[in-house]
Amino acid sequence: MAGVIGTHIHGRFRVEERIGAGGMSTVYRAFDETLERWVAIKVLHSEIASQPDQLERFRREARVVARLSHPNVVAVIDAGEDEGRPYIVFRYIEGETLKDRIRRLGRLPVGEAAAYAIEIGRALAAAHAERLVHRDVKPQNVLIDLSGSALVTDFGIARSMELDGLTMPGRVLGTTDYVSPEQALGEAVTPQSDLYSLGVCLFEMLSGEVPFRADTHVGVAMKHVKEPMPDVRGRRPEVSASLAAVLERATTKETRNRYSTAEEMVADLEQSLAIEAARSGEAPGEATNVLKGLGQTADFVPLRLRNPTRYVVAGLLAAVLATVLVIALAGNTERGSPGGAAPQGSGELRPVRLASTAASDYDPPPGDGRESPTDVRNAIDGEQTTLWDTEGYESTTFSGLKPGVGLIVDAGSAVAARRLAIATSTPGWEAEVFASARVPEGIGGWSRVGARTRVGRRANLPIDTRQRRFRFYLVWIVELPATSRAGVTEPPGRYRAAINELTLLR
């Protein structure tokens, strides 16, 4: 709008520069001369202001956001009309949009992406609590301030769940790069639609690009309706299985399989962020602030971030206690019931000290040779909040494609191992134990040293090497669990087995 720069709005706000523009309005940076602070003013275009429905939508945005008081929502300061120009005054956020940040950096650090998703999710939870659906969640509508926090803005097409609204039936509002399937089809939009869009934002933060591209906006929208979401770990292998699962559930086409609430999604994101921090040993950028903000109530947050001053001492004590516990449990299990005889020698079992690179995936022919290779260290890192898991399959028997997949541990030298202790968050899968002096190309080259066993949340798999010594031991998974961690039967393509922690004992 020409002639606005340098003028005053409502006799109070001196307009300094244009900082953004859209189809309905232009946003300016202005100085509030009454309270001596910078603000952002959104001014409705004159041609739009002449349309009653658009004018009402603009006024409703002010009322909508004024109802929200949340640290991750850009606050409304004032609203009104000046010489026929409707305007809304917002708190001025110095920084950049999330979209600009992605363009500048490309793929964001995994922990930072999870932290931003948490903060956006918290803002949506606050809006949904007021029975408001944003309907246009995208990185362009997320501001990153100088402290690194994410704030959601532009509720211009937000709609109350209690109103029939101003949108004509069948009309699609929102940006098609992030639009939910139901929104693309012109169907009812719910809080779950916002969660789908948040999932797409998370995908872009992690991969550096939107999931779907086409020659037209309609083409992109139809891909959201019909095509499966690309595998984020295929584009960013270091993304944990936990975070990938959150993204996958958020962007499920059918709302019945999607997160029901923003709070539910945020809770899973918080746990995934803790896993990322534990895996990497650090929490970059805003991730640290988010984890610290969870406080002592979130026991999945790494101790060094909940209480840094006691981290070193607590970590050493935990390591000592964990070693003692493993030895004690292994010894008790080996001795069995009173009067029982140990199957292979006698005495206490002790863990084999494994190098940090001792684990590797195993998917021999007819497999493709890869089975979540970037996560193998999680199985032996001493952190049960991290995990290695198989890929997703259409059935519990690997869809008939192969006899199994596995995880190898390298003992470093030839040892006569006697037990494998396993912790898993996906109980119910079945495995056998094999051993070899080297890693064979196929399963036929291994020696079987352990019978087929159904693995519970904590399992001790007996090993009988008949006094022979082997360097490599293989957990060969032959059947996947039929239920998820929550005990709900998984849909097709979601059958996986996880190993959160593995200990080789001798």
N, C-alpha and C positions, 0 to 999 in steps of 0.2 A: 504494500500500500504506500504509494508515493506521498511524500510530505509529512510522514510520521516522525522520522528521525529528527531529534532536536526539539520536539514539541512536548507538552505536558499532557498526560492523561489524568482526568479528574483533578486537575490542578495540583497534583501531588507526585506523580510518577514521571520523571524526565527520561524520555526514550533516547537511548544512546546508540544501539546498533541492532541489526537483525541477526538472529542466531539460528533461525530455522523457519521452514515454511512447509505447508501441506495443502491439500485440496480445499480445506475449509478455513484455514486460519494461518496467520503468521505469528511467530514468536520473537519477541524483542527482549534484549537486556535493558533494564531501566533502573534508575536510581530513585529510591523512595526518600524524598526530601524531608518527610515528616519524621521518620524513624532512622534516617541516614543509613540505609542498607541497600544492597543490590537485590533486585527481584527479576523475575521473568514474567513477561506479560504476553498472554495469548490474545490476539485481536482477531475477531471473526471478519472474514472478507465481506465487503459490502454487498456483493452479489448473492452471497449465501445468507446474509442477514435479512435479506428481503424475502426469504423462503421461511414460512412459519414453522414447518417441521424441523428444518435445520437449526433455526434460531432456538427452538425449544430444546433440541438435543444439546446445543452449546450451553444453554443455561443449566440444563440438567447435569452436565459434567461438573459444573461448579458445586452444585448441591451434593452430587455423589461424592466427590473427593473431600468436600468439607466434612462429611460424616466420618471419614477415615482419619484416625490418628495413629500412625505407625511409623517407626524409624525407617522402614524400607519403602515408604510411599511419599512422593513429593507433595508437600503440604500446600493447600490453598490458603492464601492470605486475605484475598479480597476479590470481589467481582462486581460488575455493574455495567453501565453504558455511558459513553461520553460522546456527545454530538452524534448520536446514532450508531456509534461503534461499540458493540458488545465486547467486553474483555473479561479475562480472568487473570488474577495476579497469583503467581506461585513463588514459593521459596526458590531463590536462584542457586543452582547447583553448579559449582565450578568443577570442571572435569571434562569427561567425554561420554558419549553413548557407548553402550556395550558393542553395538555394531561397529563403531569407529575403532574400538579396541581390537576387535577380531580382525578388521581390515589391516590394522597397523601391525599386529603381532602374528596373525595367522592363527594357528592352533594355540589355545591357552594352556597353561600348565593344568594338569588333570585336577589337582587339588583346588586350584583357583576356580576352575569351571564348576566343580561341585559346590563350592562355597557360594558362588553367585546364584546358582540354581536354588540353593537353600534360601537365600535372602529374597529372591523373587517369589519362591513358594510361600514364604512367610507373609509377604505383602498380599498375595492372592488369598491366603487363608483369612487375613483381616478383611479383605473385600467381600469374600464369600460369607463371612460371619455377618456382614451387613446386608446379605442377600443381593450382592452385586456381582455380576460377571463382567470381566474386563472386555473380552471378545476380540482383543487385538494385541495379545502378548507377543512381543517380538523384540530383538535386541535394540532396534531403533527407539523403543519406548522404555528402555532401561538406562538410567544414568549412573555412571561410576564417578563418585566424588573423589576429592584429593586424598582422602583417607583410605580409599579402596572399596568403600561400601557401595552396594547396588541399591538403587531406588527406582521404583516403578512409577511411570508417569503416563500421561495421555489416556485418560479414561473417556475420551471423546465419544466412543461408541459403546461405552459400558451401559448395561441394562439391568434394571431391577428384575429379580425373579418373581416379583409380585405384580409386575405390570405386563400387559399385552405388548407394550412397547410401540415404537414408531416405525419399526422395520416392516416393509411390505413382505407378505409371504413369498418364500422362494428366493428372496434377495440375499446375496452373500455379502457380509461385512467382514472386514479383517484383511490381512495381507496373505495372499495365497501361498507364499513360501512356508507359512507357519499355521495354515488353516487346518482345523480338525475335519475329519471326514464328514461328520454330521453337519458342520457349518458349511462345508463346500456343497453339500446337497440341499442347503436351504432348510434343514430340519431344525428342531428345537436345540438351542444352545444352552448348555448347563455349565456348572463349575468344572466338570470333567473336560469340557472343551478347552478351557484355559490350561488345564494340566497337560493336554496333548501338545498345545503350542509351547508350553514350557519345556516339554521333552524334546521338541524340535530345536528350541534354543540351545538346550544342553548338547544336542548332537552337533550343532554348528560350532559351539565353543570348543568341543573336543576334536572335531575333524577339520575345522577351518572353512567349512562350506555347508550350504543347505543340502538336505538329503535328495531333493528332486529338482530337476530342471526340465524345461520344455520351451517351445517357441512362443507359447501364449500363457497368460495367467490361468485360463481355463484348463489348459493342458497340465499345468502344475497342480491345480486343485484336484483334477481327476486322478493324478498319481497318488495323492494323499488318500483318495478313496479306494483305489484298486491295487496299488503296488505295495509290497512289503517294505518296511523301513530297512534301509541298508544296515549291515552289521557294522556297528561303530568300531568294534575291535579289529575288523578287517582293515579299516582305515587308520586306526590308532591302536596297535597291539598292546601298548602298555596300560590301557584302560583296564581296570580290574573287572572281574566277572560280576562282582557285586554292583558296581556302578552301571555296567552295561545292562544288568537285569532291571535296574530302576528305570533306565531310559526305555527299555523294551516294554515294560509294563505301562509306562506313561503314554506311549505312542501306539498302543494296541488299537486296532481299528474299531473293535466292538467296545462300547462303553461298559458293558457288563464285566469285561476283563481288565478294564483300566482302573487306576487308583480311584477310589470313591471320593476321597477328600484330599485337600492340599496338605493337611496335617499328616495324613498317612504317608504321602509322598515325601514330605520334608523329613519325617522320622527315618525313612529308609536312606535318604540322601545323607543325613547326619552320620549314620552308621557307615555308609560307603566312604564318606570323607575321612572318618577315623581309620578305616582300612587303608586308604590311600596314604595317610600320614604315617601309619605304622610300616607300610611297605617301603616308602621312600626315605623314612627317617627324618622327614621335615614336612612342614606345611607352608607352602609358599603364599605370599600375598595375603589376601583376605581370608584364606583358609585358617590361618592361625587365630585371627580374631573370632571367627565363627566357632572354632573348637573351644577356645578359651571361654566364650560366652555360654557354652553348654554347662560349664561349671562341674561341680562334684556330683551332680545328679545323673550325669551320663557316664556310666562306668565303662563304656566302650571307647571313650576318648583316651588316647595314649597318655600315660601318667606324666610324661615330660611336659605335656601341654596343659594338663589340669593343675599340676603343682610342680613347676620346674625346679624349685629349690631342693625338693626331696627326690628328684628323678634318679640321680645316680645311685644313691644309697638304696632306694627301693628296687631299682633294677637289679643291683647285685644280689640283694636278698631274694628277689623273685627267682633269679637264675639258680641260686643255691638250692632253694626249696623245691624248684621244679625238678632239678636233677635228683635230689633225694627221693622225691615222690615217684619219679619214673622207675628208679632202681627198686624202691620198696614194692611198688605195684607189680613190676615184672618178676621180682623174686617171689612174692606171694602167689602170683598166678602160676609160676613154674612149679612151685612146690605142691600146689593143689591142695586137696583135702588131707586131713590127717591120715598118715599111712600110705599116701600116694607116692609113687616113684617118679622122679623127673625123667622124661623120655630121652634126654641126651646129656649125659653128664650130670653133675650136681653143683650146688652152690648158687650164689646170687647172680642174676643177669645184670649186665651193665650196658649202657648205650654205646654204640659205635659213634665216635666223633666224626661228623660229616663236614666236609668243606661247604662253603656257601654255594658252590656250583655243582654240588654232588647230585642234584636231581635233574632228570631230563624226561621229556615226554617220549612215548613209544607208540607209533601207529604204523606198523609194518604193512606191506602189501597184503591184501588189496586196498589198504588205507592210503591216504595221500602223504603220509610221512610226517604230519604235524598234528598235534593235539594240545592246543593252548600252550605253546612253548614259552611264551613270555611270562607265564605265571608259575612256572615250576618251582622257583625259589620259595614261593609262599608255603609250600608243603613242608619245608624244613627250616623255617625262619624263627621258630620258637614262639610265634604269634598265632593263637588260634582264631583271631579275628580276620586273618588273611587265609586265602585258600587257592588251590589249583583245582580246576574242574574240567571235565570233558566238554566237548562241543555238544550242542543240542541235537537230538536225534528224534526221528518220527516214531520210534517204538523203543521199548526197553531192551530189545535185542539188536540194537544198532541198525534197525530197518532192514536186516538181512544183508547189509553191505559188507560186513566184516565180522570175524569171530569175537573181537574185543579190542580194547585199547588199554594203555597202561602208563605207569609212572616208574621210572628206573631210579634207583639210588646207587651211587658209586661209593663203596666203602673205603676207597683209597688204596686198599691192599686186600689180599685174599684173607677172608675171615670165615669162620664157621658160625654163621648167625643162627639164632635159635627162636627169634620171635620178631614180629613186626607189630608195633603199637600204633593204632590209627585213631584219629579223631575226625569225625565228619559231621557236617551240618545237613547232609542228605542221606540219612540212614535208609537201609533196605537194599543197597546194591550188593552184588555178589562178585567175589574175586578169588583168584588162585595166586599162589606165590611161586615164582620161578627164580633160578639163579644161573649164572654163567661166569666163566673167566673173562669173557669179552662180550660185547653186545652183538648178538647174531642179527642177520638181516630179517629173519622170520621167526615166528613163535616156535617153530619146530626145532630150532637150534638151541633152545633153553632146556634146562633140567628142572622138572617139577619138584619143588621141595615143600609145598604146602597145599593141602586139600582145598576144594572149593568151599568158601565160607560166606554166609550172609553177614554183612557188616552193619553193626549198630552204631549209635553215636560214638561210642568208644569200644574199640575191639582190639583183641590181642590175637593175631594170626600166628599159630604155631609153625615153626620151620624145622624140618628134619633133613639135614644135609648128609646124614650118615657119616659124620666126621670129616667130610670133604670141605675144602675151603673155596669160597668164591668171592670175587671182587664186586660183581654186579648182582643186585637183587631187583626183581620186577614184581610190582603189584599189577596183576593182569585182570582187568575188570571185564567180566563176561556178561553181566546183566545189570542194567541201570535201574534205579529206584522208580517205582510207579507213582510216588507221591512227592510233593514239594516239601520244603522245610516246615511249612505251616500245616502239613498233613492233607493238603487238598490235591486231588488227582490232577495231574498236569495235562494240558491240552497237547495235541500232536506237535512235534518239533521242539518240545521243552524237556525231554528226558535227559537228565544230566546226573553225573556223580561227582562229588567233591571230596577232596582230601584237604582238611584244614591243617592237620599236622601229622607227620609220620616220623616214627623213631625206630631205628634198627637196633636190636639188642643181641648180645652174644654171651 
